[in-house]
């Protein structure tokens, strides 16, 4: 589950509806993989009798499916349909569709739109590379924000104190190149802020280099677009060309849709 960037009074005073909170906990747990009633009960601290009622209700509504013996539960078709509706209706996805098409056509490489959901980024849209050797990804996939160009571009929008609040002191390594110190990341984000774009230098996956810029729709921006290229197809000239295309696309979107809307951190 993502962490909120804000920490105001509304968050402090919030008291969830217990039944709704438990139901959402079950769905989020099943998003990580199949599980039995007993496993879900133990993991979430929900009595088995209550868990049974929650699962039967979710199964009846199409949010959860089970095997014939009801020994294992998994997400149902409604989870996919609602998730797809989120992407289909998202204003940023709609606004950037043509821009993503243009970037993919210009570069021939994999292009993504993603949103910061601390501590990760989540892919909202994708255009495939035309090459057989390309990055594997999927809409809805989560990756650690600190290890990706998309994540670092959006994290650079936040002040250092906010980074210290939302990220742990030690960060998990995806590869040997991942920045694993929060303070080192904060220093790196200052460079990202100055240059206006972020680079993932094999930090999320070996053999891939990724370039990203934030989108100009709000401040701080939670959305970014990127281009991912296998290092085997990359040289200095091509790298500069891709970065320039990303910056041009950002500026074009800014002209097309107006200046940023300021939102609370």
N, C-alpha and C positions, 0 to 999 in steps of 0.2 A: 504494500500500500504506500502511496506517495506521501511525502511530508508537506504540510502547508508552508508556504514562504512567509505568510503573515503570522504574527503571534499576538494579536490585539485582544481587546476585552471580549469581543464576540466569540473568539475561539475558547477563551478561558471559561466563560460562563455557559458554554454549550453543553447540554445534557442530551445524549441521544435517546431515541425511543428504543428500548431494550430489544424488542422482538425484531424490529427492522435492522438494528445493529447486528444481531446474531445472524440473521438471514444473509446480510451482506458479507459477514465474516466467512460464512460457508461458501458463498460463491467465489470469494477471493482465494480461499484455500483450494478449491477445486480448480481454479485457474492454473495452479502449480502442478496439477496432475491428479489422476484418479486416487480415490481413497475409500476405505470402508467406513461404516457408521461409527465403529469403535475408534478408529484412527482419528476421525474428525472430532468426535466427542472429547478424546484425550488431548488433542492438539489445541482445541479452542476453549476447553473448559466448560463445555455445555453438557448438561445431563443427557444420558442416552435417550430418555423418553422424549425430551424436548427436541433433540437432534432428529429423532425418528419423525416427529411431526413436521419439522422444517423441511426435511428431505422429501417426504411424501407430498407436501404442498408444492415445493419447487418442481418435483417430477410431474405433478398434475398440470402445472402451468407451462411445462416445456423448457424450464430453465436447467433442469438436471435430468440425466438419464442413468439407468442402472442396468446391470446384467440380469439374466433371467432369475437368478437366486437372490437378487438385491443384496449381494455381498460387496459389490463395488459400485461406486458412484462417480459420475463424470459430468462435465458441463453439457447441457443440451443445446438443441438447435436455436432456441430463443436467444441464448447468449451471443451466438454468431450474428443473428439478425439485428439485435439491438446494437452490437458493436459496429456492424456495417452501417447502420443508420447514423450513428455518431459521425463516422467519417464522411458519409454522403452529405450530411447537413452542415458540417463544420465550415464556417465562413472562410477560414484561412485556406483550407483545402480547395474550396471553390475559387478563391481569388488567385491562387498560385498555379492552377492547373495548366494554363497555357504557358506560363513561365517555365514550369518543369518540363513540359513538352519541348520547348525551345532549347533548354539546356541539354537535354538528352540528345536532341538532333544535332546540336553543335559539337558536342563532345564525343558522342557514341559510348559514353560511360554511364554507370549507375548513378542515378540522381535520387535524393531523398528529401522529404519534408518530415521534420520531427518536432516534438514538443517536450519541453523540460517537465518531468514529473519526478521531482527529487526523491531518491538519489539517481534516477535514471533519465534517459530520454526514450520516447516511444515513437516509432515510425508511424506516420499518418498517411503518407503517400509515397509512391515509388515509381520510377521509370527504369526499365531494365537496360543494361548495356547490350550493345549489338554484338559483343565479342563472346566467344565460348568461355574464355577465362574471365571471370567476373566475381563480384562480391555476392555472397548468399545473404539474403535478408527477407523479411516478410512484414507486411502491415500488422501493427500491433506488437511487434517484437520490442522488448526492452533491452537496453544496453547501459552500462554504467556511464553516467554523464561525464565523469572526470577522465574517462578513457577515450572519448570520442570527440571529433571536431564539432559535431552538432551540439554536444553537451557543453564543451568548453566555450563555444561561441555564446551560448545562452547564459552560462554561469558568469561569464565576463560582464554581463549586464548588472550583476549584483555587487553591492559593497562587500568588502572583506569581512566585516562583522557578521553579515548574513551568511556568508560561506562558512564561517566558523560555527555558526549555530546549526546549519542544516547538514553539514558533512562531518564525519568522524575525523579524528586526528590522523589515523592510519587508514589509507584507502586500499581496497582490494586490487590486486594486479591481474589484468587480463593477459598480458604478455610481459616479457622482460623489459619492455620499453615504457610501460605504464607509469605515470607519476603516482607514487604511493604515499606521499607526504602532503597533508593538507596545506601546510605553509608553503611548500614548493609549488603546489598548484596555484595558490593565491599569487605568488610572484609570476608564474607563467601567465595567469589570466590578465595581469597588468600589461604584458606584451601583446596579448590578443586584443585587448581594448585599444591599445595604441595603433596597431596595424590594421584593425578593422576586419580581421578574419582569423579563423582558427585552423590548425592543422593537426590531424591525427597521424603521427609518424609511426605506424605499426604498433600503436598503443592498444587498440581494441582487437586487432588480429594481424598476425604476421603476413607479410607479403602485400599488404594493402596500405595505401596512403589516401587520406581523405581531407577535403578542404570544405569549410563551411562559413556562412555568414548569417547573422540574425536577420529576421524580417522586420520591416519598418512600421508595423501596425500598432505597437504599443510600447510603453516604457515602464518597467523593464520588459524586454521582449522574451517570451517563453518559446518562440518558434524560430526555427532556422532551416535553411536549405543547404544541401551538400552535394559534392561530386566525389565518388570513390573510384580510385584507379589502382590496378595492380602495379607495383613498382617496376615490373618488367616492361610496362608500356610508358614509363614516365621518365622525362628528362627535365632539365631546368627550364627550357623554353616552353614545354607543354605545361609544366606546373604554373608558370607565370600566366599563360594563356587561360587556364582554367580559373585561376584566382580572379583575373580581370573579368571573365564572363560572369562569375558569381557576383562581383561587385556591381557590374553593369545591371544585372538582373535585379539586385536589391534596389538600386537607384531608380530603375524603371518602375518597379512596384510602388516605390515611394511617390513618384510623380503621378502614377495612375490612381492611387487610392488615398493620397493626401498624407499629411504629417502624422507623427505618432500620437496615440492617445495615452496619457499618463495613467497608470494604475498603481494601486498600493502594493508595496512589497510584503 
